[in-house]
Amino acid sequence: MAISGSSVNARKGPATGYGVLTIVHAGERYAHIATARNGWHCIAVGDGTAWVSNKYAEVVDVEQ
């Protein structure tokens, strides 16, 4: 996953109603775990996972 938003809330679940775990930033890359039906992406962050909106992140090839 490549983060495209400048400062993006990475949340406990796939919607804005979930609490914020951390903030990720434009240009950072994370392993993509899954995509929810609503388009939010689950990413590997530290020792756990978090969810980011598809408005601010996109799936990219590893080589990119």
N, C-alpha and C positions, 0 to 999 in steps of 0.2 A: 504494500500500500504506500502510495505517495501522498503526503498531506499537501493540500493546495491552499487552504485557508491560512491566514497569518498566525492566529492563535486559536486553536480549536479545542473545545471541551471534549475530553474522552470520558465517556460515562459508564456507569455500572450496567446499563441496559440499552436497548436500541430505540431510544426516544428521549426527548428533552425532559420528560418527567422523572428520569432517573438521575441520581446524584452524580456529581463530577468526581472522577478519580484523579485525574491529572490534566494538564494542558499540553497539547502537542503543537508543533510549529511547522510552517511552510518549509518544504524541502526535506523534512525528515521522512524516513522510510521505516515501515514496520511489517512484520510478517502478517499476511492476511489469513485469518482463521475461517471466517464464514461471512455470509451476507444474509441478513434477515429479509423477510418478504417486503418490508417497507423500504428497503434499500440501504439501511444502515449497515456498516461493516464492522465486524469484530476483528480486532488487531491484538497481537501479542505485545504487551508493554511490561517491561521488567519481568517479574516472576508470575504475572497474571495476564488477564485480558481486559480490554475495554472496548467500548463502541464509539464509532465516529460517524457522523452523517455523510451520506454520499454527496452532499453539496460541497463538502470540503476535503474529500479524499477520493482517490481513484486507484483501481487495481492496475498495477504495471508489471511488466515482465521483470524477472530478477536481473537481467543484464542491463536494463535501462538505468 
